[in-house]
Amino acid sequence: MRMKTPKILLASILFSVVFVDISLSQSPKARSSSDFLDQVIQAKDGTDEKAELNKDYWKGYVTDTKSILVSPLSWQRADWIKASLVAGITLGLYAYDEDIQHRVQENRNDTSDDIAKVAKIFGDGKYTLPPLAGLYIYGHFSEKSKAQRVALLSLESFLVSGIFTQFIKFAGHRHRPSSGDPPDTWDGPGFSTSQRSFPSGHAQTAFSINTIIASEYSNVKCVPALAYGLATLTALSRVNDNAHWASDVFVGSAIGYFTAKAIVRRHRKNRGNNLMVLPLLGSKHTGLLVSYQF
């Protein structure tokens, strides 16, 4: 049965917002020429849980997913405001999906197609998963726990957010812009593999992996900019290729981003100890180092 109604859209938006924990966690940054302070900052990376490919890792999928699903029960006012902003932006894009699609296609050219051809690779699992496997193997045999952790958390973020995305796709069966149908054309719940435009799987994949990389290597200035830049280009490539509506890629991006952030925070050690006060003693600095993790 074909439906031209925003009801299923609203249900999908609510689901996409509810399953992620929007309370974000950022690693504190501090700068000093003191050797002692440098050691403190380096030790901070060691507070993350070591990820290993074992039974506990796979069990973590269940506990992490459950935590994400029930997280709205403990949301504060600020969290609901953020959730409302996500829903509001989605509805705004939905209202102008057709106008955006027409404008993009009118200005589409060989350059935008070439960029999109490369960018969409970062949202395709068959291209993104092998490098993660290589990163894990490298980390395992070279005893680089950071590389191993990034690979495993990226895999979890990709799979968990992918489950949410596919659930919404099959629940809505929104028609793609390439079908020639208007953006408010939905077929409703079903198991057909056709017309699953909402949300974008490429955008979800790109942000679910690149957000992990950006978060884990946030101390390297160029990494977050590069990671989020590639993820954004991947999302935009789907609009350029007429494969998704603008609201599709925004929701897909949000699912990948917030799921990744929730997983990163779930795997931080001492999550309840946000305030850290350490003595600072050195030839050039004497005092206290105060750090608060938001």
Sequence and secondary structure as in RCSB ss.txt:
>XXXX:A:sequence
MRMKTPKILLASILFSVVFVDISLSQSPKARSSSDFLDQVIQAKDGTDEKAELNKDYWKGYVTDTKSILVSPLSW
QRADWIKASLVAGITLGLYAYDEDIQHRVQENRNDTSDDIAKVAKIFGDGKYTLPPLAGLYIYGHFSEKSKAQRV
ALLSLESFLVSGIFTQFIKFAGHRHRPSSGDPPDTWDGPGFSTSQRSFPSGHAQTAFSINTIIASEYSNVKCVPA
LAYGLATLTALSRVNDNAHWASDVFVGSAIGYFTAKAIVRRHRKNRGNNLMVLPLLGSKHTGLLVSYQF
>XXXX:A:secstr
  B  SHHHHHHHHHHHHTS            S HHHHHHHHHHHTTB    SSHHHHHHHHHHHHHHHHGGGG 
 HHHHHHHHHHHHHHHHHHHTHHHHHHHHHHT  HHHHHHHHHHGGGG HHHHHHHHHHHHHHHHHTT HHHHHH
HHHHHHHHHHHHHHHHHHHHHH B  GGGT  TT B  S   SS   SS HHHHHHHHHHHHHHHHTTTSTHHHH
HHHHHHHHHHHHHHHTTSS HHHHHHHHHHHHHHHHHHHHHTBTTTT  EEEEEEESSS EEEEEEE  
